Amino acid sequence: MNVIQQLEKEQQKKKTPALRAGDTVKVHAKVVEGTRERIQVFEGTVIRVTGGGLR
């Protein structure tokens, strides 16, 4: 098993919430501006969920 496959296998073990199109989600992103740091919250609607893989 190569390194990429091993890493993907470890990452797949993490629990992710079940998302479907139409769900409302909030994303918290860390924003760094110079020496200041804050959390910016974005809220939106899931349009489409594709793939399912890590890449």
PDB file of N, CA, C and O in Angstrom:
ATOM      1  N   MET A   1       0.865  -1.176   0.000  1.00  0.00           N
ATOM      2  CA  MET A   1       0.000   0.000   0.000  1.00  0.00           C
ATOM      3  C   MET A   1       0.909   1.236   0.000  1.00  0.00           C
ATOM      4  O   MET A   1       1.797   1.363   0.843  1.00  0.00           O
ATOM      5  N   ASN A   2       0.676   2.134  -0.948  1.00  0.00           N
ATOM      6  CA  ASN A   2       1.530   3.312  -0.989  1.00  0.00           C
ATOM      7  C   ASN A   2       1.070   4.353   0.033  1.00  0.00           C
ATOM      8  O   ASN A   2       0.040   4.192   0.687  1.00  0.00           O
ATOM      9  N   VAL A   3       1.840   5.400   0.152  1.00  0.00           N
ATOM     10  CA  VAL A   3       1.608   6.415   1.180  1.00  0.00           C
ATOM     11  C   VAL A   3       0.267   7.118   0.984  1.00  0.00           C
ATOM     12  O   VAL A   3      -0.441   7.377   1.958  1.00  0.00           O
ATOM     13  N   ILE A   4      -0.088   7.428  -0.251  1.00  0.00           N
ATOM     14  CA  ILE A   4      -1.344   8.142  -0.509  1.00  0.00           C
ATOM     15  C   ILE A   4      -2.542   7.296  -0.104  1.00  0.00           C
ATOM     16  O   ILE A   4      -3.464   7.795   0.541  1.00  0.00           O
ATOM     17  N   GLN A   5      -2.536   6.028  -0.474  1.00  0.00           N
ATOM     18  CA  GLN A   5      -3.646   5.151  -0.107  1.00  0.00           C
ATOM     19  C   GLN A   5      -3.750   5.001   1.403  1.00  0.00           C
ATOM     20  O   GLN A   5      -4.852   4.964   1.949  1.00  0.00           O
ATOM     21  N   GLN A   6      -2.611   4.916   2.080  1.00  0.00           N
ATOM     22  CA  GLN A   6      -2.619   4.783   3.538  1.00  0.00           C
ATOM     23  C   GLN A   6      -3.197   6.040   4.183  1.00  0.00           C
ATOM     24  O   GLN A   6      -3.997   5.952   5.114  1.00  0.00           O
ATOM     25  N   LEU A   7      -2.794   7.202   3.688  1.00  0.00           N
ATOM     26  CA  LEU A   7      -3.302   8.465   4.226  1.00  0.00           C
ATOM     27  C   LEU A   7      -4.808   8.583   3.992  1.00  0.00           C
ATOM     28  O   LEU A   7      -5.539   8.998   4.891  1.00  0.00           O
ATOM     29  N   GLU A   8      -5.279   8.224   2.796  1.00  0.00           N
ATOM     30  CA  GLU A   8      -6.710   8.290   2.510  1.00  0.00           C
ATOM     31  C   GLU A   8      -7.496   7.358   3.418  1.00  0.00           C
ATOM     32  O   GLU A   8      -8.584   7.708   3.875  1.00  0.00           O
ATOM     33  N   LYS A   9      -6.964   6.193   3.679  1.00  0.00           N
ATOM     34  CA  LYS A   9      -7.643   5.231   4.541  1.00  0.00           C
ATOM     35  C   LYS A   9      -7.790   5.782   5.957  1.00  0.00           C
ATOM     36  O   LYS A   9      -8.833   5.607   6.587  1.00  0.00           O
ATOM     37  N   GLU A  10      -6.750   6.448   6.458  1.00  0.00           N
ATOM     38  CA  GLU A  10      -6.808   7.048   7.797  1.00  0.00           C
ATOM     39  C   GLU A  10      -7.814   8.195   7.835  1.00  0.00           C
ATOM     40  O   GLU A  10      -8.545   8.345   8.813  1.00  0.00           O
ATOM     41  N   GLN A  11      -7.855   9.004   6.776  1.00  0.00           N
ATOM     42  CA  GLN A  11      -8.755  10.149   6.730  1.00  0.00           C
ATOM     43  C   GLN A  11     -10.213   9.710   6.625  1.00  0.00           C
ATOM     44  O   GLN A  11     -11.094  10.399   7.139  1.00  0.00           O
ATOM     45  N   GLN A  12     -10.486   8.595   5.981  1.00  0.00           N
ATOM     46  CA  GLN A  12     -11.854   8.129   5.809  1.00  0.00           C
ATOM     47  C   GLN A  12     -12.472   7.681   7.121  1.00  0.00           C
ATOM     48  O   GLN A  12     -13.695   7.593   7.221  1.00  0.00           O
ATOM     49  N   LYS A  13     -11.670   7.400   8.117  1.00  0.00           N
ATOM     50  CA  LYS A  13     -12.184   6.953   9.406  1.00  0.00           C
ATOM     51  C   LYS A  13     -12.892   8.071  10.154  1.00  0.00           C
ATOM     52  O   LYS A  13     -13.718   7.809  11.028  1.00  0.00           O
ATOM     53  N   LYS A  14     -12.572   9.324   9.816  1.00  0.00           N
ATOM     54  CA  LYS A  14     -13.175  10.452  10.513  1.00  0.00           C
ATOM     55  C   LYS A  14     -14.659  10.542  10.175  1.00  0.00           C
ATOM     56  O   LYS A  14     -15.060  10.374   9.023  1.00  0.00           O
ATOM     57  N   LYS A  15     -15.451  10.806  11.181  1.00  0.00           N
ATOM     58  CA  LYS A  15     -16.900  10.943  10.993  1.00  0.00           C
ATOM     59  C   LYS A  15     -17.196  12.303  10.361  1.00  0.00           C
ATOM     60  O   LYS A  15     -16.678  13.329  10.802  1.00  0.00           O
ATOM     61  N   THR A  16     -18.016  12.300   9.345  1.00  0.00           N
ATOM     62  CA  THR A  16     -18.457  13.545   8.732  1.00  0.00           C
ATOM     63  C   THR A  16     -19.975  13.589   8.802  1.00  0.00           C
ATOM     64  O   THR A  16     -20.625  12.550   8.688  1.00  0.00           O
ATOM     65  N   PRO A  17     -20.546  14.759   8.985  1.00  0.00           N
ATOM     66  CA  PRO A  17     -22.003  14.847   9.065  1.00  0.00           C
ATOM     67  C   PRO A  17     -22.639  14.510   7.717  1.00  0.00           C
ATOM     68  O   PRO A  17     -22.053  14.755   6.663  1.00  0.00           O
ATOM     69  N   ALA A  18     -23.821  13.957   7.768  1.00  0.00           N
ATOM     70  CA  ALA A  18     -24.551  13.626   6.543  1.00  0.00           C
ATOM     71  C   ALA A  18     -25.128  14.911   5.963  1.00  0.00           C
ATOM     72  O   ALA A  18     -25.970  15.557   6.587  1.00  0.00           O
ATOM     73  N   LEU A  19     -24.676  15.277   4.775  1.00  0.00           N
ATOM     74  CA  LEU A  19     -25.154  16.487   4.113  1.00  0.00           C
ATOM     75  C   LEU A  19     -25.937  16.105   2.874  1.00  0.00           C
ATOM     76  O   LEU A  19     -25.587  15.165   2.161  1.00  0.00           O
ATOM     77  N   ARG A  20     -26.995  16.843   2.634  1.00  0.00           N
ATOM     78  CA  ARG A  20     -27.808  16.639   1.439  1.00  0.00           C
ATOM     79  C   ARG A  20     -28.089  17.997   0.814  1.00  0.00           C
ATOM     80  O   ARG A  20     -28.007  19.025   1.487  1.00  0.00           O
ATOM     81  N   ALA A  21     -28.416  18.000  -0.452  1.00  0.00           N
ATOM     82  CA  ALA A  21     -28.771  19.240  -1.139  1.00  0.00           C
ATOM     83  C   ALA A  21     -29.970  19.867  -0.440  1.00  0.00           C
ATOM     84  O   ALA A  21     -30.946  19.184  -0.131  1.00  0.00           O
ATOM     85  N   GLY A  22     -29.889  21.172  -0.194  1.00  0.00           N
ATOM     86  CA  GLY A  22     -30.971  21.876   0.480  1.00  0.00           C
ATOM     87  C   GLY A  22     -30.698  22.138   1.948  1.00  0.00           C
ATOM     88  O   GLY A  22     -31.391  22.944   2.570  1.00  0.00           O
ATOM     89  N   ASP A  23     -29.699  21.471   2.514  1.00  0.00           N
ATOM     90  CA  ASP A  23     -29.355  21.700   3.921  1.00  0.00           C
ATOM     91  C   ASP A  23     -28.714  23.072   4.087  1.00  0.00           C
ATOM     92  O   ASP A  23     -27.979  23.527   3.211  1.00  0.00           O
ATOM     93  N   THR A  24     -28.987  23.725   5.198  1.00  0.00           N
ATOM     94  CA  THR A  24     -28.346  24.986   5.530  1.00  0.00           C
ATOM     95  C   THR A  24     -27.157  24.691   6.426  1.00  0.00           C
ATOM     96  O   THR A  24     -27.280  23.978   7.422  1.00  0.00           O
ATOM     97  N   VAL A  25     -25.995  25.247   6.065  1.00  0.00           N
ATOM     98  CA  VAL A  25     -24.768  24.979   6.816  1.00  0.00           C
ATOM     99  C   VAL A  25     -24.104  26.287   7.217  1.00  0.00           C
ATOM    100  O   VAL A  25     -24.299  27.320   6.577  1.00  0.00           O
ATOM    101  N   LYS A  26     -23.318  26.228   8.286  1.00  0.00           N
ATOM    102  CA  LYS A  26     -22.490  27.347   8.718  1.00  0.00           C
ATOM    103  C   LYS A  26     -21.042  26.886   8.698  1.00  0.00           C
ATOM    104  O   LYS A  26     -20.709  25.818   9.212  1.00  0.00           O
ATOM    105  N   VAL A  27     -20.184  27.707   8.095  1.00  0.00           N
ATOM    106  CA  VAL A  27     -18.761  27.403   8.009  1.00  0.00           C
ATOM    107  C   VAL A  27     -18.017  28.473   8.780  1.00  0.00           C
ATOM    108  O   VAL A  27     -18.212  29.665   8.538  1.00  0.00           O
ATOM    109  N   HIS A  28     -17.170  28.062   9.703  1.00  0.00           N
ATOM    110  CA  HIS A  28     -16.369  28.980  10.499  1.00  0.00           C
ATOM    111  C   HIS A  28     -14.953  28.970   9.930  1.00  0.00           C
ATOM    112  O   HIS A  28     -14.297  27.929   9.924  1.00  0.00           O
ATOM    113  N   ALA A  29     -14.476  30.123   9.452  1.00  0.00           N
ATOM    114  CA  ALA A  29     -13.157  30.220   8.842  1.00  0.00           C
ATOM    115  C   ALA A  29     -12.302  31.196   9.635  1.00  0.00           C
ATOM    116  O   ALA A  29     -12.764  32.267  10.026  1.00  0.00           O
ATOM    117  N   LYS A  30     -11.053  30.816   9.867  1.00  0.00           N
ATOM    118  CA  LYS A  30     -10.126  31.700  10.573  1.00  0.00           C
ATOM    119  C   LYS A  30      -9.546  32.683   9.559  1.00  0.00           C
ATOM    120  O   LYS A  30      -9.011  32.272   8.530  1.00  0.00           O
ATOM    121  N   VAL A  31      -9.651  33.980   9.848  1.00  0.00           N
ATOM    122  CA  VAL A  31      -9.149  35.029   8.973  1.00  0.00           C
ATOM    123  C   VAL A  31      -8.018  35.739   9.704  1.00  0.00           C
ATOM    124  O   VAL A  31      -8.195  36.216  10.825  1.00  0.00           O
ATOM    125  N   VAL A  32      -6.852  35.808   9.060  1.00  0.00           N
ATOM    126  CA  VAL A  32      -5.697  36.485   9.648  1.00  0.00           C
ATOM    127  C   VAL A  32      -5.447  37.752   8.845  1.00  0.00           C
ATOM    128  O   VAL A  32      -5.235  37.699   7.633  1.00  0.00           O
ATOM    129  N   GLU A  33      -5.474  38.893   9.530  1.00  0.00           N
ATOM    130  CA  GLU A  33      -5.228  40.188   8.903  1.00  0.00           C
ATOM    131  C   GLU A  33      -4.082  40.849   9.647  1.00  0.00           C
ATOM    132  O   GLU A  33      -4.278  41.436  10.712  1.00  0.00           O
ATOM    133  N   GLY A  34      -2.888  40.753   9.085  1.00  0.00           N
ATOM    134  CA  GLY A  34      -1.721  41.305   9.766  1.00  0.00           C
ATOM    135  C   GLY A  34      -1.449  40.532  11.040  1.00  0.00           C
ATOM    136  O   GLY A  34      -1.151  39.339  11.001  1.00  0.00           O
ATOM    137  N   THR A  35      -1.553  41.226  12.187  1.00  0.00           N
ATOM    138  CA  THR A  35      -1.328  40.563  13.475  1.00  0.00           C
ATOM    139  C   THR A  35      -2.636  40.158  14.130  1.00  0.00           C
ATOM    140  O   THR A  35      -2.636  39.493  15.166  1.00  0.00           O
ATOM    141  N   ARG A  36      -3.747  40.556  13.531  1.00  0.00           N
ATOM    142  CA  ARG A  36      -5.058  40.238  14.117  1.00  0.00           C
ATOM    143  C   ARG A  36      -5.619  38.954  13.533  1.00  0.00           C
ATOM    144  O   ARG A  36      -5.339  38.592  12.390  1.00  0.00           O
ATOM    145  N   GLU A  37      -6.401  38.286  14.330  1.00  0.00           N
ATOM    146  CA  GLU A  37      -6.991  37.014  13.934  1.00  0.00           C
ATOM    147  C   GLU A  37      -8.443  36.992  14.395  1.00  0.00           C
ATOM    148  O   GLU A  37      -8.755  37.398  15.514  1.00  0.00           O
ATOM    149  N   ARG A  38      -9.325  36.516  13.523  1.00  0.00           N
ATOM    150  CA  ARG A  38     -10.734  36.442  13.903  1.00  0.00           C
ATOM    151  C   ARG A  38     -11.381  35.252  13.202  1.00  0.00           C
ATOM    152  O   ARG A  38     -10.814  34.674  12.275  1.00  0.00           O
ATOM    153  N   ILE A  39     -12.570  34.901  13.661  1.00  0.00           N
ATOM    154  CA  ILE A  39     -13.342  33.825  13.058  1.00  0.00           C
ATOM    155  C   ILE A  39     -14.490  34.449  12.276  1.00  0.00           C
ATOM    156  O   ILE A  39     -15.307  35.179  12.837  1.00  0.00           O
ATOM    157  N   GLN A  40     -14.550  34.160  10.975  1.00  0.00           N
ATOM    158  CA  GLN A  40     -15.616  34.661  10.112  1.00  0.00           C
ATOM    159  C   GLN A  40     -16.595  33.520   9.869  1.00  0.00           C
ATOM    160  O   GLN A  40     -16.187  32.424   9.486  1.00  0.00           O
ATOM    161  N   VAL A  41     -17.879  33.767  10.088  1.00  0.00           N
ATOM    162  CA  VAL A  41     -18.900  32.737   9.902  1.00  0.00           C
ATOM    163  C   VAL A  41     -19.637  32.986   8.592  1.00  0.00           C
ATOM    164  O   VAL A  41     -20.161  34.075   8.354  1.00  0.00           O
ATOM    165  N   PHE A  42     -19.668  31.963   7.753  1.00  0.00           N
ATOM    166  CA  PHE A  42     -20.408  32.010   6.498  1.00  0.00           C
ATOM    167  C   PHE A  42     -21.573  31.043   6.609  1.00  0.00           C
ATOM    168  O   PHE A  42     -21.415  29.932   7.114  1.00  0.00           O
ATOM    169  N   GLU A  43     -22.741  31.458   6.140  1.00  0.00           N
ATOM    170  CA  GLU A  43     -23.909  30.587   6.170  1.00  0.00           C
ATOM    171  C   GLU A  43     -24.458  30.472   4.755  1.00  0.00           C
ATOM    172  O   GLU A  43     -24.535  31.460   4.025  1.00  0.00           O
ATOM    173  N   GLY A  44     -24.836  29.260   4.378  1.00  0.00           N
ATOM    174  CA  GLY A  44     -25.358  29.067   3.031  1.00  0.00           C
ATOM    175  C   GLY A  44     -26.105  27.759   2.900  1.00  0.00           C
ATOM    176  O   GLY A  44     -26.254  27.003   3.860  1.00  0.00           O
ATOM    177  N   THR A  45     -26.568  27.511   1.699  1.00  0.00           N
ATOM    178  CA  THR A  45     -27.338  26.309   1.393  1.00  0.00           C
ATOM    179  C   THR A  45     -26.501  25.385   0.516  1.00  0.00           C
ATOM    180  O   THR A  45     -25.851  25.830  -0.430  1.00  0.00           O
ATOM    181  N   VAL A  46     -26.524  24.103   0.837  1.00  0.00           N
ATOM    182  CA  VAL A  46     -25.806  23.110   0.034  1.00  0.00           C
ATOM    183  C   VAL A  46     -26.538  22.968  -1.288  1.00  0.00           C
ATOM    184  O   VAL A  46     -27.734  22.676  -1.317  1.00  0.00           O
ATOM    185  N   ILE A  47     -25.818  23.175  -2.381  1.00  0.00           N
ATOM    186  CA  ILE A  47     -26.420  23.076  -3.705  1.00  0.00           C
ATOM    187  C   ILE A  47     -26.315  21.651  -4.236  1.00  0.00           C
ATOM    188  O   ILE A  47     -27.278  21.099  -4.768  1.00  0.00           O
ATOM    189  N   ARG A  48     -25.125  21.064  -4.080  1.00  0.00           N
ATOM    190  CA  ARG A  48     -24.915  19.725  -4.611  1.00  0.00           C
ATOM    191  C   ARG A  48     -23.782  19.062  -3.850  1.00  0.00           C
ATOM    192  O   ARG A  48     -22.810  19.716  -3.473  1.00  0.00           O
ATOM    193  N   VAL A  49     -23.910  17.773  -3.626  1.00  0.00           N
ATOM    194  CA  VAL A  49     -22.861  16.977  -3.004  1.00  0.00           C
ATOM    195  C   VAL A  49     -22.398  15.979  -4.051  1.00  0.00           C
ATOM    196  O   VAL A  49     -23.183  15.167  -4.541  1.00  0.00           O
ATOM    197  N   THR A  50     -21.105  16.046  -4.391  1.00  0.00           N
ATOM    198  CA  THR A  50     -20.581  15.146  -5.418  1.00  0.00           C
ATOM    199  C   THR A  50     -19.410  14.361  -4.872  1.00  0.00           C
ATOM    200  O   THR A  50     -18.881  14.683  -3.808  1.00  0.00           O
ATOM    201  N   GLY A  51     -19.014  13.361  -5.576  1.00  0.00           N
ATOM    202  CA  GLY A  51     -17.823  12.595  -5.229  1.00  0.00           C
ATOM    203  C   GLY A  51     -18.032  11.737  -4.013  1.00  0.00           C
ATOM    204  O   GLY A  51     -18.684  10.694  -4.076  1.00  0.00           O
ATOM    205  N   GLY A  52     -17.484  12.173  -2.917  1.00  0.00           N
ATOM    206  CA  GLY A  52     -17.539  11.390  -1.699  1.00  0.00           C
ATOM    207  C   GLY A  52     -16.150  10.953  -1.286  1.00  0.00           C
ATOM    208  O   GLY A  52     -15.953  10.432  -0.188  1.00  0.00           O
ATOM    209  N   GLY A  53     -15.173  11.169  -2.182  1.00  0.00           N
ATOM    210  CA  GLY A  53     -13.794  10.831  -1.875  1.00  0.00           C
ATOM    211  C   GLY A  53     -13.094  12.000  -1.214  1.00  0.00           C
ATOM    212  O   GLY A  53     -13.681  13.065  -1.024  1.00  0.00           O
ATOM    213  N   LEU A  54     -11.848  11.793  -0.871  1.00  0.00           N
ATOM    214  CA  LEU A  54     -11.084  12.841  -0.216  1.00  0.00           C
ATOM    215  C   LEU A  54     -10.460  13.813  -1.201  1.00  0.00           C
ATOM    216  O   LEU A  54     -10.083  14.920  -0.817  1.00  0.00           O
ATOM    217  N   ARG A  55     -10.345  13.425  -2.459  1.00  0.00           N
ATOM    218  CA  ARG A  55      -9.700  14.299  -3.436  1.00  0.00           C
ATOM    219  C   ARG A  55     -10.692  14.991  -4.290  1.00  0.00           C
ATOM    220  O   ARG A  55     -10.316  15.767  -5.169  1.00  0.00           O
TER     221      ARG A  55
END
